[in-house]
Amino acid sequence: MELLKLLIIDAWFAWIPAVGFAMVFNVPKKMLIYCAVGGAFAHSLRHLLMHFGIPIEWATLAASSSMGFVGLYWSRKHLIPRPVFTVASIIPMIPGSYAFTTIIGIVELNSGGYSLELMQVIVENGLRTLFILGALSFGLALPSILIYRGRPIV
């Protein structure tokens, strides 16, 4: 029961940035609900996978791939480009805290000098940020690669 409560709270707070990002880029009003559902679904799925011990990078890859397939279905159903749904839906999974910690560490390195602990924090958070961003990108591209593979461009 506690896990369900956590997933509902996670979904509730995940739809807000997804819809906000979609509104900034003028997504049609009728499609905002899909962006909200997509953001809540993707972030909650990642949270669920992490709850069961999967590292955040792999959980992000699974969640963004799942959102890619759902977005592909929605785009075919509503005849709207896939990024309208998918890009807004993965925005809540952007690794802001890891990137922020990396940048703060670099600033401290510049002002306070080198230390092994600080360098470890910078490298660890920087690599985690890169891997999560890579998982988001590859996860969104994966459904298109698998489904449209072999079709000619022209």
C-alpha positions in Angstrom: 0.0 0.0 0.0 2.9 2.3 0.8 4.4 1.8 -2.7 1.1 2.6 -4.4 0.9 5.8 -2.4 4.5 6.7 -3.4 3.7 6.0 -7.1 0.5 8.2 -7.0 2.5 11.1 -5.4 5.3 10.6 -7.9 2.8 10.6 -10.8 1.1 13.7 -9.5 4.3 15.7 -9.3 5.6 14.4 -12.6 2.7 15.6 -14.8 3.3 19.2 -13.9 6.6 19.8 -15.7 5.5 17.6 -18.6 2.5 19.8 -19.2 4.4 23.0 -18.5 7.0 22.1 -21.1 4.3 21.1 -23.6 2.6 24.5 -23.1 5.9 26.4 -23.7 6.1 24.7 -27.1 2.5 25.2 -28.1 1.2 21.7 -28.0 -2.5 21.7 -28.9 -4.8 21.9 -25.9 -6.4 18.6 -26.7 -3.0 16.8 -26.5 -1.9 18.3 -23.2 -3.7 15.5 -21.3 -1.6 12.9 -23.2 1.5 14.8 -22.2 0.4 14.8 -18.6 -0.4 11.0 -18.7 2.9 10.3 -20.5 4.9 12.3 -18.0 3.2 10.6 -15.0 3.5 7.2 -16.6 7.2 7.4 -17.5 8.3 8.9 -14.2 6.3 6.5 -12.1 7.6 3.6 -14.1 11.1 4.7 -13.5 10.3 5.2 -9.8 8.8 1.7 -9.6 11.8 0.1 -11.3 14.2 1.9 -9.0 12.1 0.7 -6.0 12.8 -2.9 -7.1 16.6 -2.3 -7.2 17.2 -1.4 -10.8 19.8 1.4 -11.2 18.5 4.8 -12.3 20.2 4.6 -15.7 18.6 1.3 -16.7 15.3 2.4 -15.2 15.4 5.6 -17.2 16.1 3.6 -20.4 13.2 1.3 -19.7 10.8 4.1 -18.9 11.8 6.3 -21.9 11.6 3.3 -24.2 8.1 2.5 -22.9 7.1 6.1 -23.4 8.5 6.0 -26.9 6.2 3.0 -27.8 3.2 4.7 -26.1 4.0 7.9 -27.9 4.3 6.1 -31.2 0.8 4.6 -30.7 -0.6 8.0 -29.8 1.0 9.7 -32.7 -0.5 7.2 -35.2 -3.9 7.4 -33.4 -4.1 11.2 -33.5 -2.0 11.8 -36.6 0.3 14.1 -34.7 4.1 13.9 -34.7 5.5 11.6 -32.1 7.8 14.2 -30.3 4.7 16.2 -29.3 4.0 13.5 -26.7 7.3 11.9 -26.0 9.6 14.8 -25.5 7.3 16.5 -23.1 6.8 13.2 -21.3 10.4 12.6 -20.5 11.2 16.1 -19.2 10.4 15.1 -15.6 13.2 12.5 -15.9 16.0 15.0 -16.8 18.7 14.5 -14.2 18.8 18.1 -12.8 20.2 17.3 -9.3 23.1 15.2 -10.7 24.0 17.9 -13.2 23.7 20.6 -10.6 26.0 18.7 -8.2 28.5 18.3 -11.0 28.6 22.0 -11.8 28.8 23.0 -8.2 31.7 20.6 -7.8 33.5 22.1 -10.8 33.0 25.6 -9.4 34.3 24.5 -6.0 37.3 22.8 -7.8 38.0 26.1 -9.5 37.8 28.2 -6.3 39.0 25.9 -3.6 41.5 23.7 -5.3 41.8 20.0 -6.0 40.8 17.3 -3.6 40.3 13.6 -4.3 36.8 13.6 -2.7 35.6 16.5 -4.7 36.9 15.0 -7.9 35.1 11.8 -7.1 31.9 13.6 -6.7 32.3 15.5 -9.9 33.1 12.4 -12.0 30.4 10.2 -10.4 27.6 12.8 -10.8 28.9 13.9 -14.3 28.9 10.3 -15.6 25.5 9.6 -14.1 24.1 12.7 -15.8 25.6 11.6 -19.1 24.3 8.1 -18.8 20.8 9.2 -17.9 20.7 11.7 -20.7 21.9 9.0 -23.1 19.3 6.6 -21.8 16.6 9.2 -22.4 17.7 9.9 -25.9 18.3 6.3 -26.9 15.0 5.2 -25.2 13.0 7.6 -27.2 14.7 6.7 -30.5 14.5 2.9 -29.9 10.9 2.4 -30.9 11.3 4.3 -34.2 14.5 2.4 -35.0 12.7 -0.9 -34.3 9.5 -0.2 -36.1 10.6 2.0 -39.0 13.8 0.0 -39.7 14.1 -1.0 -43.3 11.7 1.5 -44.7 13.2 3.8 -47.3 13.5 7.5 -46.4 12.2 8.7 -49.8 
